């Protein structure tokens, strides 16, 4: 009987890349594993089953230099990889060992093989249920059973994890061995950096020996628990239940502050420990995650960037044409002139435009130009957009006592004292507060959003305009989010109030980086007196995408479509809440519609919606940033899937514990809004 140990190994681990070749005491981990495994007397041969991906070549070459066979197969269909490797070496019995378990014990392997022979079964393991430390997993099966499993199952998880079908299908005779004491909570495997640090300490303790037994490691664990504390917070077989995106998110938080470049895209803002986090592709209102799962995006559509839906064919074609022609050169791209002219055509009060690539940049440009034009540093600001919180944190003095308006722990550290105390917040629709602020401080600039959760009352916008005119202040409307949602241009066009400057972003390029600051000539010319410049504000893709986006918007009247769809969604939320006796409060522009539950459990309910709808194929919460791809059929299907979740929430309002329904923590609340 030829018994072949197939060691499953690859370099493409999501959580700890290249882990099988990481050095432990100067020796690659896979080499230590193979050296220990080679002491098993019941094995006929050891073969490493690696992936065909090019990044695995260093692993393949190293294994072969050591004198072991190495077969390469599918990256994701590991079951097929195993069958292929077994066939290549005429294996009759297969022992599955994973390459992230360097503490594999040859004596334990021999015991498992002997018990497999004695039991006369198709499949035998020490993991059903697990009672040995994680990292000592051993599975033994006949080649015939493995081949049958490969022929019968098409389930992705069966093919990725090799043996679930053997264990769970009921088609095979199985048996298992268990330890007298349940040690399954002990973690001796290597999936993450914390695991590797623990294993390094174990090998360091026994150095120069590498033939120590698992019983010796267990004794060490009991005598020196401090060695093993570093990874005990990690769960056993977590990789089998976590999606690729969740694994990558955990990895990201080790190398990127906060995990991503944008607070609003952090997984914890949606569904902690369960959110897919990363996408492989997006089209229309659909998104595919790294595992190929398809979702309909009934959430915030790229944080409001894609009014025309993801990957609009005409916009993408314009970008492809730009790439072919060249995106950057010593000379300027003509598209920036055409875009400036188009925006000024849409806003006749404006004369000039400046472009950047992000909302934060556009806001900084506007403030910089306005300060230069007025010769005054102090700004009165109204709004809650994320940039405002960034700006406040960089400019407020410690004595302003506005911590409640910022993220917890966000303080103006690292900002020169001379820059602090120059920004003064005021409340929307509270003209008296603004007027008093302007009188008390030497304000030069008023910066605000046009509309908040409710529209202007008592001629608020007109009064602000008049105050700015009388005092010689620069009035800036922040339209980075609101622009092109309800009008073809700035939302201020609806109210007949013209600012001195305005910024546009988000939807302007339908997913491509472009923002604009427009304004009156006498103010914008002040840019010449202060250095406001960046190389990548001159790249060509952004303006090209914006020009085509505006062309398509104008043709299809996108603002009318998304406004009506948003109104329909808001009405359906209210109807659903009424049907189930729930109290909700609507918020946002129609095309940026949202609601909140009037309940102390509001965040938990939002988390429950995201959790349950994710399982049904939706990215969803309590907000929808509407795009033209949100057709009536899409909306109808969404609400059909949502209704049972509202019924669950009603049960919770009537006494059921919502936390018992959640599979992870409650989502974060995000930014606190200025009153």
HELIX and SHEET records of a PDB file:
HELIX    1   1 UNK A   19  UNK A   21  5                                   3    
HELIX    2   2 UNK A   29  UNK A   37  1                                   9    
HELIX    3   3 UNK A   54  UNK A   56  5                                   3    
HELIX    4   4 UNK A   57  UNK A   65  1                                   9    
HELIX    5   5 UNK A   78  UNK A   88  1                                  11    
HELIX    6   6 UNK A  106  UNK A  119  1                                  14    
HELIX    7   7 UNK A  143  UNK A  152  1                                  10    
HELIX    8   8 UNK A  156  UNK A  161  1                                   6    
HELIX    9   9 UNK A  164  UNK A  168  1                                   5    
HELIX   10  10 UNK A  193  UNK A  206  1                                  14    
HELIX   11  11 UNK A  214  UNK A  223  1                                  10    
HELIX   12  12 UNK A  225  UNK A  231  5                                   7    
HELIX   13  13 UNK A  238  UNK A  241  1                                   4    
HELIX   14  14 UNK A  244  UNK A  255  1                                  12    
HELIX   15  15 UNK A  263  UNK A  265  5                                   3    
HELIX   16  16 UNK A  267  UNK A  269  5                                   3    
HELIX   17  17 UNK A  301  UNK A  304  1                                   4    
HELIX   18  18 UNK A  313  UNK A  325  1                                  13    
HELIX   19  19 UNK A  335  UNK A  346  1                                  12    
HELIX   20  20 UNK A  359  UNK A  374  1                                  16    
HELIX   21  21 UNK A  386  UNK A  395  1                                  10    
HELIX   22  22 UNK A  398  UNK A  400  5                                   3    
HELIX   23  23 UNK A  403  UNK A  405  5                                   3    
HELIX   24  24 UNK A  417  UNK A  419  5                                   3    
HELIX   25  25 UNK A  431  UNK A  440  1                                  10    
HELIX   26  26 UNK A  460  UNK A  471  1                                  12    
HELIX   27  27 UNK A  491  UNK A  494  5                                   4    
HELIX   28  28 UNK A  506  UNK A  509  5                                   4    
HELIX   29  29 UNK A  521  UNK A  524  1                                   4    
HELIX   30  30 UNK A  525  UNK A  529  5                                   5    
HELIX   31  31 UNK A  535  UNK A  538  5                                   4    
HELIX   32  32 UNK A  540  UNK A  556  1                                  17    
HELIX   33  33 UNK A  558  UNK A  579  1                                  22    
HELIX   34  34 UNK A  602  UNK A  615  1                                  14    
HELIX   35  35 UNK A  632  UNK A  653  1                                  22    
HELIX   36  36 UNK A  658  UNK A  660  5                                   3    
SHEET    1   A 7 UNK A  69  UNK A  73  0                                        
SHEET    2   A 7 UNK A  45  UNK A  51  1                                        
SHEET    3   A 7 UNK A   3  UNK A   8  1                                        
SHEET    4   A 7 UNK A  93  UNK A  98  1                                        
SHEET    5   A 7 UNK A 139  UNK A 142 -1                                        
SHEET    6   A 7 UNK A 123  UNK A 125 -1                                        
SHEET    7   A 7 UNK A 174  UNK A 176  1                                        
SHEET    1   B 2 UNK A  23  UNK A  24  0                                        
SHEET    2   B 2 UNK A  27  UNK A  28 -1                                        
SHEET    1   C 4 UNK A 279  UNK A 283  0                                        
SHEET    2   C 4 UNK A 286  UNK A 289 -1                                        
SHEET    3   C 4 UNK A 294  UNK A 298 -1                                        
SHEET    4   C 4 UNK A 618  UNK A 620  1                                        
SHEET    1   D 7 UNK A 352  UNK A 356  0                                        
SHEET    2   D 7 UNK A 515  UNK A 519 -1                                        
SHEET    3   D 7 UNK A 501  UNK A 504 -1                                        
SHEET    4   D 7 UNK A 474  UNK A 479  1                                        
SHEET    5   D 7 UNK A 443  UNK A 449  1                                        
SHEET    6   D 7 UNK A 378  UNK A 382  1                                        
SHEET    7   D 7 UNK A 423  UNK A 425  1                                        
SHEET    1   E 3 UNK A 584  UNK A 587  0                                        
SHEET    2   E 3 UNK A 592  UNK A 597 -1                                        
SHEET    3   E 3 UNK A 623  UNK A 625 -1                                        
END                                                                             
